[in-house]
């Protein structure tokens, strides 16, 4: 996202300071104090301030910034509304139980309102798939993932489609989406949920050698994955399936 001319200098400074110190507290202070009134009158300013605050776990400042930017109606409005929807999702991910449910429902409501009011907002479709996946609404992940892909090649949508297709027993579609995601970002093979869905899809298609190689690749890229319960359960399931196949011979 290109910064408006009135914010270029201060935003460049913020980036330089962050790369030097990795301190969100410092860059937020620099941004708030260093931005002039022209920059502060843009939606860009509040969008970036909001996300810096969220990354710094200052959720109150984050939400207030997004709301202020939206109220300004001075550019970046749809990005601010998208940020607000994702804000509730990120906040919900940090909660548990009923509190988590409340924030995820708020996020879903914000996404739906945004999508209804701004058709063909492909970035919103793409990010919405992440929330829908967490909610277990796999059919809707596929619906909005396909819509997102009408606007471009989104690795995140392909990733979520892979998992959702596997959950819905559509294994060939899962493998196709997996290959698309991998073509866009080879580092995705370090994503545990994505790789376990891929391994299970290959296993369900009887391609056990492929499924075991997928698990091996995951461990190579993310050694700690081997100690996770989900990994152990999937590995055990695939080993049992291989054993059943060998017994039938």
ABEGO torsion letter per residue (X at the ends): XBBBAAAAAAAAAAAAAAAAAGBAAAAAAAAAAABBAAAAABAAAAAAAAAAAAAAGBAAAAAAAAAAAAAAGBEGAAAAAAAAAAAAAAAAAABBEAAAAAAAAAAAAAAAAAAAABBGBAAAAAAAAAAAAAAGBAAAAAAAAAAAAAAEBBAAAAAAAAAAAAAAGBAAAAAAAAAAAAAABAAAAABAAAAAAAAAAAAAAGBAAAAAAAAAAAAAABAAAAABAAAAAAAAAAAAAAAAAAAAX
